[in-house]
């Protein structure tokens, strides 16, 4: 959420940057500035009434001492009128504050200056590629057929038990999934991230804190009786560890990692891209999160991207890094890099990670601040990335490593799986 002071001071810059998102925020911003003016006017009126009330209170005591009963009673009546007026002003102030907050929630984050303009994923910029696309044997098949052939993943049984998008991993498929989770966690902890195991459900305040509400309400599974949401990513509970927290400058950087199942309704997702593991309602992911000093957050973003690149290199998967254009940028992000692996059997790129800097957007909602060297409160910067999301990694590993003899396991995973081939 943007700060009203920032909106006032950078109105023209914000509107110019919003063009990258193809978002016209001028009307909302003008309303915000007007409401903020109304809020300030109301506060000034309240302050004036409070000062007048305090002045009258002193005068009433003095008037009674001087025996001026009628004047004292009149002053008391005036005080009563001021209090009644103050209640009305306070109600008006609360109404303005709620309306102002509602408008602020409608504004997306301001894109960083290096975000390219564009309308969709077709306008994203490829900034890095690594690895050779393997040449498969003539009988190569996609991962959903490989999963069935080697009894690794049962999609039909998942439909029977729950529904589409809830697969069951079996045998070596389950072991490979667990191996990937442990490998990703170990790599993160070796890079200084503290592992946490967070709740899989969050309350409304947490969902607002990281920006899932009100923007992505329809994409989350909701339990109305408890007013709780199933997490769409570990980013939500882990980042909310720092909600309403005041940090010191020497606390930076704060680095957390966590494995969780993730739950997404993916409403309206249809088509060939949802086949097999390509798009699920429940999937596993290891997340990395950093709380950082504003001066160092973009250096940190680059380091987080390098961390994910290192994972893909060790998995021996061909991949590319994309800088997202404004039209494909998430609501809360200022800058995002996507990492995609190439699925040879499907002949397509599959997104496996998004690494984002949210600058102060989440921190303002979370009220996560730090005291600078001068003792002044400042908002932190928050960052997060997938390191990594498992379904499409699993799909690419199965497809790209298939041979006539079976599916080869990358060397980095053999110590975790206990086997080097699936046959």
Phi and psi in degrees as a GROMACS rama.xvg file:
@    title "Ramachandran Plot"
@    xaxis  label "Phi"
@    yaxis  label "Psi"
@TYPE xy
-77.5276  149.396  UNK-2
-83.3117  143.291  UNK-3
-62.6385  -35.1299  UNK-4
-64.505  -39.5384  UNK-5
-65.9131  -40.5874  UNK-6
-61.9184  -43.7711  UNK-7
-62.5426  -45.3932  UNK-8
-77.3712  -23.6021  UNK-9
-128.276  31.9339  UNK-10
-52.8423  -51.4412  UNK-11
-67.0799  -38.7981  UNK-12
-63.3218  -43.5918  UNK-13
-60.0792  -47.845  UNK-14
-63.2677  -37.0154  UNK-15
-66.9914  -43.5484  UNK-16
-68.3364  -32.897  UNK-17
-62.7663  -22.7158  UNK-18
-61.3135  -29.7296  UNK-19
-64.3887  -30.7136  UNK-20
-86.1646  -6.0596  UNK-21
60.9959  38.4592  UNK-22
-118.706  124.948  UNK-23
-98.5072  100.832  UNK-24
-102.562  10.1643  UNK-25
-60.6552  -45.8326  UNK-26
-63.3677  -44.4967  UNK-27
-64.4436  -42.9898  UNK-28
-63.6256  -41.0987  UNK-29
-62.6008  -39.2311  UNK-30
-65.2647  -39.7703  UNK-31
-62.4275  -45.8765  UNK-32
-63.244  -40.5402  UNK-33
-64.7781  -45.2159  UNK-34
-63.8482  -36.4521  UNK-35
-66.2435  -36.7167  UNK-36
-62.2617  -44.5678  UNK-37
-61.8745  -40.1567  UNK-38
-62.1118  -43.9573  UNK-39
-64.8533  -41.47  UNK-40
-62.7009  -42.5699  UNK-41
-63.9609  -41.0249  UNK-42
-64.7885  -39.6643  UNK-43
-62.9302  -40.7053  UNK-44
-64.2886  -41.6016  UNK-45
-63.3515  -43.4817  UNK-46
-62.5768  -40.912  UNK-47
-64.2236  -41.2323  UNK-48
-66.1563  -39.2473  UNK-49
-62.8157  -44.2415  UNK-50
-63.1356  -41.9335  UNK-51
-64.998  -40.0106  UNK-52
-63.405  -42.5745  UNK-53
-64.0916  -38.6736  UNK-54
-65.0937  -44.3976  UNK-55
-64.3385  -37.9601  UNK-56
-59.8568  -41.0544  UNK-57
-67.1365  -40.8618  UNK-58
-66.7956  -36.3107  UNK-59
-61.0077  -45.4243  UNK-60
-60.3316  -42.2785  UNK-61
-67.2253  -40.4368  UNK-62
-62.9632  -41.0698  UNK-63
-64.3325  -39.8531  UNK-64
-61.4035  -35.9899  UNK-65
-84.899  1.17192  UNK-66
77.4175  15.9737  UNK-67
-91.6557  73.7403  UNK-68
-61.4067  -48.6447  UNK-69
-62.7856  -42.6976  UNK-70
-66.078  -37.1989  UNK-71
-65.6673  -42.8603  UNK-72
-63.8009  -40.9162  UNK-73
-63.1751  -39.4145  UNK-74
-66.0157  -36.7663  UNK-75
-64.8671  -40.4325  UNK-76
-63.3314  -38.049  UNK-77
-64.9276  -38.1059  UNK-78
-63.6254  -41.1904  UNK-79
-61.4809  -42.9689  UNK-80
-63.2379  -40.1784  UNK-81
-62.898  -39.9366  UNK-82
-65.1178  -42.9188  UNK-83
-63.3775  -40.8991  UNK-84
-65.9473  -36.6022  UNK-85
-64.3588  -37.8214  UNK-86
-62.0982  -43.7074  UNK-87
-64.431  -40.6288  UNK-88
-65.2455  -38.2222  UNK-89
-65.3663  -41.0319  UNK-90
-61.9455  -42.0514  UNK-91
-64.7341  -39.8305  UNK-92
-63.2491  -42.8029  UNK-93
-63.9792  -38.9726  UNK-94
-63.5392  -43.8683  UNK-95
-62.8431  -42.9496  UNK-96
-61.5063  -41.545  UNK-97
-66.8875  -41.9124  UNK-98
-65.8853  -39.0066  UNK-99
-64.6599  -44.5987  UNK-100
-61.9876  -41.2764  UNK-101
-60.2965  -39.0201  UNK-102
-71.174  -40.3616  UNK-103
-61.4307  -36.6794  UNK-104
-64.9516  -20.3366  UNK-105
-82.4311  -15.6608  UNK-106
-87.2634  125.754  UNK-107
-74.2641  171.021  UNK-108
-65.6126  157.861  UNK-109
-84.8433  121.651  UNK-110
-60.6965  142.343  UNK-111
-61.1063  155.621  UNK-112
-62.0333  -23.9965  UNK-113
-89.6261  -1.1727  UNK-114
-66.6374  125.833  UNK-115
-74.4489  146.232  UNK-116
-69.5355  158.29  UNK-117
164.394  163.87  UNK-118
-104.586  -26.4546  UNK-119
-152.78  -177.478  UNK-120
-59.4634  -20.6696  UNK-121
-66.2412  -18.6418  UNK-122
-100.645  5.39203  UNK-123
-67.9875  149.781  UNK-124
-99.9121  125.551  UNK-125
-80.5803  119.738  UNK-126
-111.846  -9.14298  UNK-127
-161.867  140.841  UNK-128
-136.329  145.615  UNK-129
-145.471  139.443  UNK-130
93.5815  152.412  UNK-131
-96.4569  138.019  UNK-132
-73.1151  122.295  UNK-133
-68.5638  152.439  UNK-134
-99.6375  117.959  UNK-135
-89.8656  160.473  UNK-136
-68.895  163.382  UNK-137
-66.9882  -18.3394  UNK-138
-99.1747  17.8129  UNK-139
-61.9804  144.965  UNK-140
-133.663  158.278  UNK-141
-69.5995  167.599  UNK-142
-64.1569  -31.9211  UNK-143
-67.8033  -27.8124  UNK-144
-79.8076  -36.2394  UNK-145
-62.7399  -41.2043  UNK-146
-60.4657  -38.5193  UNK-147
-74.2389  -41.8268  UNK-148
-59.9434  -42.0816  UNK-149
-103.5  9.96141  UNK-150
55.6194  49.8026  UNK-151
-98.5854  -40.7588  UNK-152
-140.071  131.936  UNK-153
-111.802  101.693  UNK-154
-76.0744  -38.4788  UNK-155
-66.4446  -40.0686  UNK-156
-65.9674  -34.9641  UNK-157
-62.9996  -37.3643  UNK-158
-63.9003  -42.1682  UNK-159
-61.0985  -43.7824  UNK-160
-78.345  -40.8639  UNK-161
-128.377  -61.1386  UNK-162
158.137  179.948  UNK-163
-62.9701  142.163  UNK-164
91.579  10.3532  UNK-165
-130.093  72.8304  UNK-166
-72.5027  160.426  UNK-167
-111.605  125.878  UNK-168
-93.7098  137.327  UNK-169
-133.199  153.039  UNK-170
49.7349  -124.894  UNK-171
-68.8723  -22.3526  UNK-172
-65.5846  -42.7573  UNK-173
-67.1188  -40.1008  UNK-174
-66.6204  -38.4194  UNK-175
-66.3459  -40.0224  UNK-176
-61.7097  -46.9251  UNK-177
-64.8144  -37.2058  UNK-178
-62.569  -42.9918  UNK-179
-62.3856  -43.8999  UNK-180
-59.132  -49.5016  UNK-181
-65.7729  -37.2655  UNK-182
-63.2579  -46.519  UNK-183
-64.0417  -42.1463  UNK-184
-64.6752  -44.0619  UNK-185
-62.2462  -41.3848  UNK-186
-63.6869  -38.3649  UNK-187
-68.1966  -44.945  UNK-188
-66.408  -34.4486  UNK-189
-64.5631  -24.4291  UNK-190
-96.355  18.0679  UNK-191
91.643  9.3666  UNK-192
-88.1026  134.439  UNK-193
-84.29  127.223  UNK-194
-79.4289  136.864  UNK-195
-132.022  150.116  UNK-196
-112.811  101.966  UNK-197
-90.8192  170.164  UNK-198
-64.3026  154.506  UNK-199
-95.3452  -2.21578  UNK-200
-125.39  146.118  UNK-201
-131.536  157.866  UNK-202
-86.1338  176.374  UNK-203
-62.0804  -38.9229  UNK-204
-61.9548  -37.8673  UNK-205
-67.8354  -41.1687  UNK-206
-65.6599  -35.9547  UNK-207
-70.2797  -35.5311  UNK-208
-59.5989  -39.8248  UNK-209
-100.173  0.434577  UNK-210
95.7922  8.74566  UNK-211
-70.8196  -33.1392  UNK-212
-107.804  141.49  UNK-213
-89.7387  6.37412  UNK-214
-68.6877  -40.2594  UNK-215
-118.287  30.6666  UNK-216
-56.4556  -41.0346  UNK-217
-71.9034  -11.774  UNK-218
-94.7829  -5.85794  UNK-219
-105.811  147.756  UNK-220
-79.5402  129.563  UNK-221
-123.57  136.868  UNK-222
-111.509  94.6655  UNK-223
-61.8147  -33.0289  UNK-224
-63.2884  -31.8034  UNK-225
-106.703  -7.0576  UNK-226
54.0551  48.175  UNK-227
-125.216  152.986  UNK-228
-120.044  137.433  UNK-229
-71.064  138.69  UNK-230
-72.2165  136.785  UNK-231
-83.0696  -15.5937  UNK-232
-168.893  155.179  UNK-233
-66.4585  -15.8604  UNK-234
-51.4657  -38.8342  UNK-235
-67.1716  -58.5896  UNK-236
-67.7983  -35.7022  UNK-237
-70.7614  -44.0083  UNK-238
-63.4551  -34.6143  UNK-239
-72.0014  -7.01993  UNK-240
-56.121  -31.0178  UNK-241
-102.064  14.4911  UNK-242
-69.2673  134.373  UNK-243
59.9855  33.4597  UNK-244
-112.401  138.215  UNK-245
-107.557  121.236  UNK-246
-103.268  168.707  UNK-247
-107.467  157.918  UNK-248
-59.4759  -32.7867  UNK-249
-79.6966  2.03726  UNK-250
-78.6215  -20.0943  UNK-251
-78.9737  149.206  UNK-252
-83.2909  148.667  UNK-253
-97.8255  124.116  UNK-254
-126.725  120.037  UNK-255
-126.4  148.184  UNK-256
-132.438  152.654  UNK-257
-159.868  142.149  UNK-258
-99.1789  134.731  UNK-259
-148.709  152.683  UNK-260
-66.7878  150.323  UNK-261
-123.845  146.616  UNK-262
-128.303  122.073  UNK-263
-138.989  131.126  UNK-264
-68.2604  -30.7227  UNK-265
49.3545  45.9986  UNK-266
-60.1735  134.074  UNK-267
82.8203  8.98486  UNK-268
-89.2398  112.765  UNK-269
-137.995  165.004  UNK-270
111.906  -179.234  UNK-271
-66.7035  -23.901  UNK-272
-72.4718  -6.00066  UNK-273
-99.4171  4.97392  UNK-274
-67.1476  141.365  UNK-275
61.5641  -124.929  UNK-276
-91.8852  3.05974  UNK-277
-64.5833  -33.8564  UNK-278
-150.916  118.297  UNK-279
-124.764  160.638  UNK-280
-86.5411  -29.9992  UNK-281
-128.935  127.638  UNK-282
-151.951  162.834  UNK-283
-99.4651  146.811  UNK-284
-155.254  142.941  UNK-285
-105.133  128.089  UNK-286
-113  146.522  UNK-287
-119.171  135.605  UNK-288
-131.176  139.717  UNK-289
-132.193  139.673  UNK-290
-107.821  121.447  UNK-291
-136.689  156.429  UNK-292
-64.4687  137.476  UNK-293
-54.1331  -32.8818  UNK-294
-70.1949  -17.1329  UNK-295
-117.171  4.75601  UNK-296
-69.3692  -32.8117  UNK-297
-78.58  -30.1271  UNK-298
-64.3457  -40.324  UNK-299
-64.0719  -41.2787  UNK-300
-57.7296  -45.1392  UNK-301
-61.5982  -39.7364  UNK-302
-65.6745  -36.9871  UNK-303
-68.1185  -38.4542  UNK-304
-62.8195  -42.1505  UNK-305
-62.6956  -36.3029  UNK-306
-60.3065  -46.2052  UNK-307
-67.2102  -39.9558  UNK-308
-58.9133  -39.5798  UNK-309
-62.4097  -38.1657  UNK-310
-63.4548  -44.83  UNK-311
-68.1881  -35.1908  UNK-312
-62.1648  -43.2422  UNK-313
-69.4098  -27.2438  UNK-314
-83.4338  -3.68039  UNK-315
60.264  38.6956  UNK-316
-105.611  136.543  UNK-317
-69.1651  135.644  UNK-318
-148.466  167.428  UNK-319
-140.891  157.765  UNK-320
-113.703  130.681  UNK-321
-115.739  139.288  UNK-322
-95.1206  119.744  UNK-323
-72.563  138.255  UNK-324
-77.8361  168.343  UNK-325
-58.1472  -36.451  UNK-326
-72.2923  -17.6348  UNK-327
-109.208  1.13614  UNK-328
-75.0451  136.141  UNK-329
-63.5132  156.027  UNK-330
-54.9065  -38.784  UNK-331
-93.92  -11.1019  UNK-332
-88.8055  146.192  UNK-333
-95.0396  -30.8199  UNK-334
-156.714  133.676  UNK-335
-134.471  137.476  UNK-336
-113.552  127.275  UNK-337
-99.103  142.973  UNK-338
-116.433  130.237  UNK-339
-123.991  141.272  UNK-340
-105.145  155.033  UNK-341
-94.6262  125.697  UNK-342
-96.1141  107.439  UNK-343
-69.812  -40.331  UNK-344
-67.8713  -32.3723  UNK-345
-90.8019  -13.1471  UNK-346
55.7117  51.7425  UNK-347
-155.847  158.103  UNK-348
-87.4788  138.735  UNK-349
-121.387  124.628  UNK-350
-68.6073  129.103  UNK-351
-122.08  -11.144  UNK-352
-157.027  142.216  UNK-353
-125.022  128.94  UNK-354
-120.244  121.788  UNK-355
-131.481  148.3  UNK-356
-108.271  123.853  UNK-357
-97.8449  -1.11863  UNK-358
50.0292  -129.347  UNK-359
-95.3276  5.07637  UNK-360
-61.4349  -50.049  UNK-361
-72.827  -39.4773  UNK-362
-59.7328  -35.8831  UNK-363
-66.1273  -38.406  UNK-364
-69.2456  -40.6221  UNK-365
-76.1592  -17.8206  UNK-366
56.8694  44.6336  UNK-367
-98.3023  114.321  UNK-368
-132.743  170.729  UNK-369
-140.273  157.546  UNK-370
-93.2788  122.541  UNK-371
-77.6665  -179.45  UNK-372
-61.7474  -22.8378  UNK-373
-89.2829  2.16011  UNK-374
84.8414  5.28666  UNK-375
-87.2139  141.425  UNK-376
-76.3355  132.014  UNK-377
-132.675  152.463  UNK-378
-80.2908  141.465  UNK-379
-78.7961  173.829  UNK-380
-108.374  140.049  UNK-381
-115.147  145.334  UNK-382
-139.913  151.695  UNK-383
-153.306  160.953  UNK-384
-157.686  153.196  UNK-385
-80.7405  129.192  UNK-386
-146.494  57.3752  UNK-387
-139.449  170.021  UNK-388
-78.1982  132.616  UNK-389
-84.0347  -35.6905  UNK-390
-55.7534  -49.0815  UNK-391
-78.5383  -25.3324  UNK-392
-63.0995  -47.3296  UNK-393
-58.797  -44.7576  UNK-394
-58.8076  -47.3195  UNK-395
-67.3062  -39.1074  UNK-396
-61.4036  -45.4809  UNK-397
-64.8845  -46.1901  UNK-398
-71.7924  -45.9144  UNK-399
-74.1945  -23.2355  UNK-400
-104.642  9.88032  UNK-401
-74.6407  138.638  UNK-402
-133.371  174.62  UNK-403
-62.3869  -27.7095  UNK-404
-88.0982  -15.0509  UNK-405
145.715  -168.493  UNK-406
-102.087  116.915  UNK-407
-78.5422  144.473  UNK-408
-99.9175  132.034  UNK-409
-57.448  146.025  UNK-410
-54.3162  -37.7703  UNK-411
-64.4595  -19.9824  UNK-412
-100.536  -13.6358  UNK-413
-59.2974  -40.0573  UNK-414
-64.3763  -23.2153  UNK-415
-90.2189  -35.6204  UNK-416
-83.1697  -35.1839  UNK-417
84.5417  3.75996  UNK-418
-145.984  155.885  UNK-419
-112.937  -0.113832  UNK-420
-154.478  147.403  UNK-421
-107.659  118.216  UNK-422
